[in-house]
Amino acid sequence: MKANVVYIDEKWLKVRGKWYYWFVVLDAETELPVLASLLGTTNKWSCRWIGIKLKQIGKIPGVIVTDGLPGYNSLCCLIEGVKHVLCLFHHQQGVTRWLKKRYKEDKDIDMRKPKMKKVFQTRDKRTVRRRLCKLKESSDALGIQEWVEQTESNLPKLLPSVGSVRIPTTTNAIERFFRAFNRFYKVRCGFFSVLSAKRELIFFLLMYLFIRQSESGKAPIEAIMPEVVRMPLYRLINDPLGTVLGIENVKKNVKMADFKIHEYLAA
């Protein structure tokens, strides 16, 4: 079965003082997690492992959107026909980082940054190529030859999302997922063992699926199962007092703190 477009990203977390990385694959259409795995590194072998697991569960994506971690190139090599797309937002952010490493004066950065960022400030692929070609002509004088060459090599991964209605230009969806995780992880402040970390991550995924999101007012699982709103677990998580005590619209009838239920359950 194909997951047409997926995001892949990783989040660092600490287990007994050692850094681990939680890799998550998120379906772009439903914004639901497809796969999650806790690994010890972010090298190409860890990324290849994610590709192997995707093939094992039968979720073969047509497009993979990432933030540019080099190891994801190895992952994509494992899946025949997959298109690897880089997040344009991260690419544009990288312009500032690249300039700050090479220029100390703000005036030098401010003079070059608009010209470099303008390359992808369009919805037309031909315009991107034309602007990059024009910038290349003056790259020697500007001292940005390395950046231009790097952008040229990444162009096949950056262009597909330009002007596309199917391929997202950013990884915003998975960033929202990790923001929800950060609130959970902030309460935990680290884990005691790899086993306990995996159990806690499973617990978070369960809560994430069933808790209503502030942006949409719906739980993520409703995207594929609208009838879930009638399930006792859904009602217990999102309206615990109403479910247990039979109080309808608790927040409207009772003045109480607007607490975050996922933090309450995680405490």
ROPA-878458 format. One record per atom (N, C-alpha, C): x, y, z; residue in three letters. Coordinates in pm, whole numbers, padded with zeros to 5 digits, always signed. Layout:
<drenzas>
XYZala ...
</drenzas>
This chain:
<drenzas>
+00085-00119+00000met +00000+00000+00000met +00088+00124+00000met +00053+00223-00080lys +00135+00344-00091lys +00086+00452+00004lys +00181+00516+00072ala +00152+00641+00142ala +00206+00747+00048ala +00120+00816-00024asn +00161+00897-00138asn +00275+00994-00105asn +00254+01080-00004val +00356+01175+00037val +00375+01163+00188val +00500+01151+00232val +00527+01142+00376val +00636+01241+00414val +00630+01286+00539tyr +00739+01364+00598tyr +00821+01269+00684tyr +00953+01291+00688ile +01038+01218+00781ile +01125+01319+00855ile +01127+01308+00984asp +01209+01397+01066asp +01248+01323+01192asp +01342+01380+01266glu +01390+01315+01388glu +01396+01418+01501glu +01375+01368+01623lys +01380+01453+01742lys +01477+01393+01842lys +01571+01474+01889trp +01666+01424+01988trp +01601+01420+02125trp +01639+01321+02203leu +01595+01312+02342leu +01701+01238+02423leu +01697+01256+02553lys +01802+01202+02640lys +01751+01084+02721lys +01830+00975+02720val +01799+00855+02798val +01919+00825+02885val +01904+00842+03016arg +02012+00821+03113arg +02139+00898+03073arg +02121+01022+03034gly +02234+01108+03002gly +02291+01090+02862gly +02235+00997+02783lys +02285+00972+02647lys +02181+01017+02546lys +02227+01077+02436trp +02135+01126+02335trp +02088+01014+02244trp +01957+01010+02220tyr +01895+00920+02123tyr +01811+01004+02027tyr +01765+00939+01920tyr +01691+01013+01818tyr +01563+00937+01782tyr +01453+01007+01794trp +01322+00949+01764trp +01284+00986+01622trp +01293+00890+01531phe +01255+00911+01392phe +01106+00889+01376phe +01040+00979+01306val +00896+00969+01285val +00866+00990+01137val +00781+00903+01083val +00731+00917+00947val +00584+00957+00957val +00547+01069+00894leu +00412+01123+00906leu +00349+01129+00767leu +00227+01078+00755asp +00155+01084+00629asp +00107+01226+00604asp +00136+01282+00486ala +00104+01422+00457ala -00046+01446+00445ala -00120+01350+00394glu -00263+01369+00371glu -00342+01371+00502glu -00314+01274+00590thr -00389+01262+00715thr -00316+01325+00834thr -00185+01350+00817glu -00099+01399+00925glu -00096+01303+01044glu -00106+01174+01012leu -00098+01069+01113leu +00038+01000+01106leu +00093+00959+01220pro +00221+00886+01219pro +00207+00751+01149pro +00298+00723+01060val +00301+00595+00988val +00399+00500+01055val +00511+00556+01103leu +00616+00476+01163leu +00694+00563+01261leu +00738+00504+01371ala +00823+00574+01468ala +00925+00476+01521ala +01050+00522+01535ser +01156+00432+01581ser +01260+00511+01659ser +01299+00460+01775leu +01400+00524+01859leu +01536+00461+01829leu +01631+00543+01780leu +01761+00493+01738leu +01873+00574+01803leu +01993+00517+01802gly +02104+00579+01873gly +02182+00683+01796gly +02165+00688+01664thr +02239+00785+01580thr +02148+00837+01470thr +02200+00938+01397thr +02129+00989+01280thr +02210+00962+01152thr +02298+00864+01157asn +02381+00836+01040asn +02301+00764+00931asn +02368+00733+00821lys +02297+00675+00707lys +02239+00537+00738lys +02301+00465+00832trp +02251+00331+00864trp +02121+00340+00942trp +02109+00440+01028ser +01982+00460+01099ser +01873+00497+00999ser +01906+00584+00904cys +01808+00626+00804cys +01768+00508+00714cys +01865+00425+00679arg +01835+00307+00598arg +01742+00211+00674arg +01761+00205+00806trp +01675+00119+00887trp +01529+00165+00877trp +01507+00298+00875ile +01371+00350+00860ile +01313+00308+00725ile +01397+00313+00621gly +01352+00268+00489gly +01315+00121+00488gly +01395+00039+00556ile +01367-00105+00564ile +01235-00130+00635ile +01211-00058+00745lys +01086-00076+00821lys +00965-00033+00739lys +00979+00074+00661leu +00868+00118+00575leu +00832+00009+00474leu +00934-00055+00418lys +00909-00162+00322lys +00846-00283+00390lys +00888-00310+00514gln +00834-00425+00586gln +00685-00410+00617gln +00644-00287+00651ile +00502-00266+00684ile +00419-00234+00559ile +00484-00227+00443gly +00411-00207+00320gly +00371-00064+00292gly +00430+00032+00362lys +00401+00174+00340lys +00510+00232+00250lys +00495+00214+00121ile +00597+00259+00027ile +00558+00397-00026ile +00627+00503+00017pro +00588+00638-00027pro +00632+00668-00170pro +00556+00757-00234gly +00596+00805-00365gly +00686+00926-00353gly +00663+01005-00248val +00741+01126-00223val +00779+01130-00075val +00905+01160-00047ile +00953+01178+00090ile +01003+01321+00105ile +00948+01393+00202val +00988+01531+00227val +01069+01534+00357val +01191+01588+00350thr +01279+01593+00467thr +01339+01733+00482thr +01409+01751+00594asp +01473+01881+00619asp +01617+01885+00567asp +01663+01777+00505gly +01796+01779+00443gly +01902+01701+00515gly +01867+01622+00617leu +01966+01537+00684leu +02030+01445+00579leu +02165+01445+00566pro +02231+01368+00460pro +02194+01220+00458pro +02171+01160+00575gly +02140+01018+00581gly +02015+00978+00507gly +01923+01073+00486tyr +01799+01039+00417tyr +01821+01005+00270tyr +01936+01045+00215asn +01969+01005+00077asn +01983+00854+00069asn +02043+00794+00172ser +02059+00648+00176ser +01925+00579+00189ser +01835+00639+00266leu +01701+00583+00283leu +01630+00577+00148leu +01637+00687+00074cys +01566+00695-00054cys +01623+00599-00157cys +01752+00566-00145cys +01813+00471-00239cys +01753+00331-00224cys +01697+00302-00106leu +01639+00169-00081leu +01503+00152-00146leu +01434+00262-00172ile +01296+00255-00221ile +01293+00296-00367ile +01263+00202-00452glu +01265+00226-00596glu +01155+00323-00637glu +01192+00423-00716gly +01093+00516-00769gly +01051+00628-00676gly +01105+00633-00555val +01065+00738-00461val +01132+00870-00499val +01060+00979-00477lys +01113+01113-00504lys +01147+01180-00371lys +01273+01221-00357his +01318+01286-00234his +01309+01437-00253his +01230+01503-00168val +01209+01647-00178val +01258+01714-00050val +01329+01825-00066leu +01379+01900+00048leu +01284+02014+00083leu +01271+02041+00212cys +01185+02148+00261cys +01243+02284+00218cys +01163+02363+00148leu +01210+02494+00102leu +01230+02591+00218leu +01150+02576+00323phe +01165+02663+00439phe +01302+02643+00504phe +01343+02517+00519his +01474+02489+00577his +01586+02536+00484his +01563+02525+00354his +01664+02575+00259his +01682+02726+00275his +01571+02799+00286gln +01580+02944+00301gln +01643+02981+00435gln +01612+02907+00539gln +01676+02930+00670gln +01827+02908+00660gln +01866+02810+00580gly +02008+02778+00566gly +02089+02888+00502gly +02023+02977+00427val +02094+03089+00366val +02157+03177+00472val +02079+03212+00573thr +02128+03297+00681thr +02241+03229+00758thr +02224+03100+00788arg +02327+03026+00861arg +02456+03021+00780arg +02445+02996+00650trp +02562+02988+00564trp +02638+03120+00562trp +02565+03231+00551leu +02628+03362+00546leu +02695+03399+00679leu +02630+03365+00790lys +02686+03401+00922lys +02815+03327+00951lys +02833+03211+00891lys +02958+03136+00910lys +03074+03199+00835lys +03042+03275+00732arg +03147+03328+00644arg +03166+03479+00652arg +03067+03550+00700tyr +03076+03695+00708tyr +03038+03742+00849tyr +03119+03829+00905lys +03097+03880+01040lys +03016+04009+01040lys +03032+04088+00935glu +02964+04218+00929glu +02820+04202+00880glu +02726+04268+00950asp +02585+04261+00911asp +02562+04316+00771asp +02638+04419+00735lys +02619+04480+00604lys +02653+04381+00491lys +02755+04296+00515asp +02792+04196+00415asp +02683+04090+00400asp +02624+04051+00513ile +02516+03952+00513ile +02391+04010+00447ile +02354+04132+00488asp +02232+04194+00437asp +02239+04222+00287asp +02359+04241+00235met +02374+04268+00092met +02353+04142+00008met +02392+04027+00061arg +02385+03902-00014arg +02256+03824+00009arg +02204+03829+00131lys +02090+03744+00168lys +01968+03761+00078lys +01921+03883+00049pro +01802+03897-00037pro +01820+03835-00175pro +01939+03848-00232lys +01966+03793-00364lys +01962+03641-00363lys +02012+03582-00256met +02016+03436-00246met +01877+03380-00218met +01802+03446-00131lys +01668+03397-00096lys +01568+03417-00210lys +01592+03518-00293lys +01499+03549-00401lys +01488+03435-00501lys +01589+03351-00510val +01590+03242-00609val +01463+03158-00598val +01420+03128-00474phe +01303+03041-00455phe +01177+03117-00413phe +01179+03246-00423gln +01059+03325-00390gln +00971+03341-00513gln +00925+03229-00563thr +00839+03223-00681thr +00769+03088-00683thr +00663+03078-00764arg +00593+02951-00781arg +00617+02892-00920arg +00716+02944-00989asp +00747+02898-01124asp +00886+02834-01128asp +00893+02711-01172lys +01020+02638-01175lys +01121+02703-01270lys +01073+02751-01385arg +01165+02813-01481arg +01225+02941-01424arg +01146+03013-01345thr +01198+03135-01282thr +01309+03101-01183thr +01293+02990-01110val +01397+02947-01017val +01527+02921-01092val +01519+02846-01199arg +01639+02815-01278arg +01703+02943-01334arg +01618+03032-01384arg +01671+03155-01444arg +01740+03242-01339arg +01679+03255-01222arg +01738+03337-01116arg +01868+03277-01066arg +01871+03145-01051leu +01994+03080-01004leu +02106+03097-01107leu +02072+03085-01234cys +02172+03101-01340cys +02227+03244-01340cys +02139+03341-01321lys +02182+03481-01317lys +02270+03507-01196lys +02232+03449-01080leu +02311+03467-00959leu +02449+03402-00972leu +02454+03292-01047lys +02581+03223-01067lys +02682+03310-01140lys +02633+03396-01230glu +02721+03484-01305glu +02795+03584-01216glu +02730+03622-01107ser +02793+03719-01015ser +02841+03655-00886ser +02842+03521-00880ser +02877+03451-00756ser +03022+03474-00716ser +03110+03487-00814asp +03252+03513-00782asp +03267+03646-00711asp +03205+03748-00763ala +03215+03882-00704ala +03150+03886-00566ala +03042+03808-00548leu +02972+03807-00420leu +03036+03711-00319leu +03120+03621-00366gly +03182+03523-00278gly +03088+03415-00231gly +02994+03375-00316ile +02895+03274-00278ile +02899+03154-00374ile +03015+03130-00435gln +03026+03020-00532gln +02987+02886-00470gln +03034+02863-00347glu +03007+02735-00280glu +02857+02714-00261glu +02788+02821-00219trp +02642+02810-00196trp +02570+02784-00328trp +02609+02851-00433val +02545+02832-00563val +02565+02689-00613val +02686+02636-00598glu +02713+02498-00641glu +02631+02398-00559glu +02623+02424-00428gln +02544+02335-00342gln +02397+02339-00379gln +02345+02458-00407thr +02205+02472-00445thr +02178+02405-00580thr +02272+02417-00672glu +02258+02351-00803glu +02250+02199-00787glu +02333+02144-00698ser +02332+01999-00679ser +02202+01952-00611ser +02141+02040-00529asn +02016+02006-00461asn +01893+02042-00541asn +01911+02105-00655leu +01797+02154-00733leu +01694+02045-00766leu +01736+01922-00803pro +01636+01818-00831pro +01548+01786-00710pro +01597+01814-00589lys +01519+01787-00468lys +01440+01910-00420lys +01478+02026-00469leu +01412+02150-00428leu +01302+02193-00525leu +01319+02163-00652leu +01225+02209-00754leu +01087+02143-00752leu +01075+02011-00720pro +00945+01946-00733pro +00830+02015-00658pro +00858+02075-00544ser +00750+02137-00466ser +00717+02278-00510ser +00802+02338-00593val +00778+02476-00639val +00655+02479-00728val +00553+02552-00687gly +00430+02563-00764gly +00342+02440-00763gly +00377+02339-00684ser +00300+02214-00681ser +00185+02223-00581ser +00071+02165-00618val -00043+02158-00525val -00045+02024-00452val +00038+01931-00495arg +00041+01798-00434arg +00157+01781-00338arg +00273+01836-00374ile +00392+01819-00290ile +00409+01942-00201ile +00412+01925-00070pro +00427+02041+00021pro +00566+02103+00012pro +00570+02234+00032thr +00697+02307+00026thr +00770+02308+00160thr +00699+02274+00266thr +00759+02276+00400thr +00727+02147+00474thr +00792+02130+00589thr +00763+02016+00678thr +00683+02063+00799thr +00595+02162+00779asn +00520+02222+00889asn +00437+02119+00967asn +00380+02022+00895ala +00293+01924+00961ala +00370+01843+01066ala +00489+01796+01030ile +00565+01716+01126ile +00627+01805+01234ile +00649+01933+01202glu +00694+02027+01305glu +00586+02045+01410glu +00459+02052+01368arg +00347+02062+01464arg +00341+01937+01552arg +00366+01821+01490phe +00367+01696+01566phe +00473+01701+01676phe +00592+01747+01640phe +00701+01751+01739phe +00681+01861+01843phe +00607+01967+01808arg +00574+02067+01910arg +00485+02006+02017arg +00390+01922+01974ala +00306+01851+02071ala +00391+01757+02156ala +00489+01691+02092phe +00578+01602+02168phe +00663+01680+02267phe +00709+01799+02229asn +00792+01880+02318asn +00720+01912+02448asn +00590+01938+02441arg +00514+01965+02563arg +00512+01842+02654arg +00500+01725+02593phe +00503+01600+02669phe +00642+01575+02727phe +00745+01593+02643tyr +00884+01566+02684tyr +00931+01663+02791tyr +00881+01786+02787lys +00919+01887+02886lys +00879+01842+03026lys +00767+01774+03037val +00722+01722+03167val +00811+01607+03211val +00854+01523+03113arg +00933+01405+03146arg +01078+01441+03184arg +01139+01539+03116cys +01278+01581+03143cys +01377+01464+03132cys +01360+01382+03033gly +01450+01269+03014gly +01385+01138+03056gly +01446+01027+03015phe +01393+00895+03045phe +01500+00813+03118phe +01457+00709+03191phe +01549+00631+03274phe +01613+00514+03201phe +01549+00467+03095ser +01605+00356+03018ser +01545+00359+02879ser +01607+00287+02787val +01556+00281+02650val +01418+00215+02650val +01401+00112+02732leu +01273+00042+02739leu +01162+00136+02788leu +01190+00209+02896ser +01088+00300+02949ser +01061+00413+02850ser +01165+00457+02778ala +01147+00563+02678ala +01053+00515+02568ala +01073+00392+02522lys +00987+00338+02416lys +00843+00326+02463lys +00825+00287+02589arg +00689+00277+02643arg +00622+00414+02651arg +00700+00513+02695glu +00646+00649+02707glu +00613+00707+02569glu +00694+00675+02470leu +00669+00725+02335leu +00543+00663+02277leu +00520+00535+02306ile +00396+00469+02263ile +00276+00536+02329ile +00291+00567+02458phe +00184+00635+02532phe +00156+00772+02470phe +00262+00846+02435phe +00243+00977+02373phe +00168+00964+02240phe +00207+00865+02157leu +00142+00846+02028leu -00007+00819+02045leu -00041+00740+02145leu -00182+00711+02173leu -00256+00838+02210leu -00197+00917+02301met -00260+01041+02342met -00270+01140+02226met -00165+01144+02144tyr -00164+01237+02030tyr -00278+01205+01934tyr -00302+01077+01909leu -00407+01038+01816leu -00546+01078+01863leu -00567+01074+01995phe -00702+01093+02047phe -00730+01233+02103phe -00626+01313+02129ile -00649+01445+02188ile -00682+01547+02081ile -00785+01625+02103arg -00821+01732+02009arg -00710+01835+02001arg -00676+01874+01878gln -00572+01974+01856gln -00633+02114+01859gln -00560+02207+01917ser -00612+02343+01931ser -00634+02411+01796ser -00551+02376+01694glu -00563+02440+01564glu -00692+02402+01492glu -00727+02273+01495ser -00842+02225+01419ser -00963+02194+01507ser -00942+02175+01637gly -01052+02136+01725gly -01089+01990+01712gly -01008+01914+01635lys -01034+01772+01615lys -00911+01691+01653lys -00934+01566+01690ala -00822+01475+01716ala -00769+01423+01583ala -00636+01399+01571pro -00581+01350+01444pro -00648+01225+01390pro -00689+01135+01478ile -00749+01010+01432ile -00882+01031+01362ile -00945+01146+01384glu -01073+01176+01319glu -01057+01190+01168glu -00935+01212+01121ala -00911+01226+00977ala -00945+01097+00902ala -00928+00983+00967ile -00957+00855+00902ile -01073+00782+00967ile -01116+00827+01087met -01224+00759+01159met -01312+00862+01230met -01401+00931+01158pro -01484+01034+01220pro -01572+00983+01334pro -01610+00857+01327glu -01699+00801+01430glu -01629+00780+01564glu -01497+00807+01570val -01422+00787+01693val -01474+00877+01806val -01541+00986+01770val -01592+01080+01872val -01693+01014+01965val -01748+00898+01923arg -01845+00827+02007arg -01780+00721+02095arg -01651+00701+02078met -01582+00599+02156met -01561+00646+02301met -01578+00558+02399pro -01557+00596+02540pro -01418+00651+02567pro -01313+00591+02504leu -01176+00638+02527leu -01160+00782+02478leu -01214+00812+02362tyr -01207+00949+02307tyr -01275+01047+02403tyr -01392+01011+02450arg -01466+01100+02539arg -01398+01115+02674arg -01339+01005+02722leu -01270+01011+02851leu -01149+01101+02843leu -01074+01094+02735ile -00953+01175+02721ile -00985+01323+02703ile -01084+01353+02620asn -01113+01492+02586asn -01214+01560+02679asn -01292+01482+02751asp -01389+01541+02844asp -01404+01447+02963asp -01297+01435+03045pro -01298+01335+03153pro -01408+01356+03256pro -01431+01480+03299leu -01534+01505+03399leu -01673+01485+03342leu -01690+01524+03217gly -01820+01505+03153gly -01852+01358+03135gly -01748+01278+03104thr -01770+01135+03083thr -01797+01063+03214thr -01720+01095+03317val -01732+01025+03445val -01853+01074+03525val -01871+01208+03531leu -01976+01265+03616leu -02103+01299+03540leu -02098+01288+03407gly -02216+01318+03329gly -02246+01466+03318gly -02146+01551+03339ile -02165+01696+03329ile -02144+01736+03185ile -02245+01791+03121glu -02235+01829+02981glu -02164+01963+02967glu -02076+01972+02866asn -02003+02097+02839asn -01938+02151+02967asn -01846+02075+03022val -01784+02109+03149val -01728+02250+03149val -01659+02288+03044lys -01593+02418+03042lys -01692+02533+03039lys -01811+02508+02987lys -01910+02615+02981lys -01986+02629+03113lys -02006+02516+03183asn -02088+02517+03303asn -02010+02531+03433asn -01881+02501+03427val -01799+02507+03547val -01677+02593+03520val -01652+02691+03604lys -01534+02774+03589lys -01415+02699+03646lys -01321+02668+03562met -01204+02592+03605met -01087+02630+03516met -00968+02593+03559ala -00848+02626+03482ala -00853+02556+03348ala -00809+02622+03244asp -00805+02565+03110asp -00680+02479+03096asp -00679+02365+03168phe -00560+02283+03171phe -00547+02204+03043phe -00420+02164+03014lys -00392+02082+02896lys -00401+01937+02940lys -00498+01863+02885ile -00524+01727+02930ile -00405+01634+02905ile -00329+01657+02793his -00216+01569+02764his -00105+01587+02867his -00088+01710+02920glu +00012+01730+03024glu -00038+01671+03156glu -00171+01681+03178tyr -00228+01625+03301tyr -00210+01473+03305tyr -00237+01409+03190leu -00226+01263+03185leu -00080+01218+03190leu +00010+01304+03139ala +00152+01267+03136ala +00221+01289+03271ala +00158+01364+03360ala +00221+01398+03489ala +00231+01275+03578ala 
</drenzas>
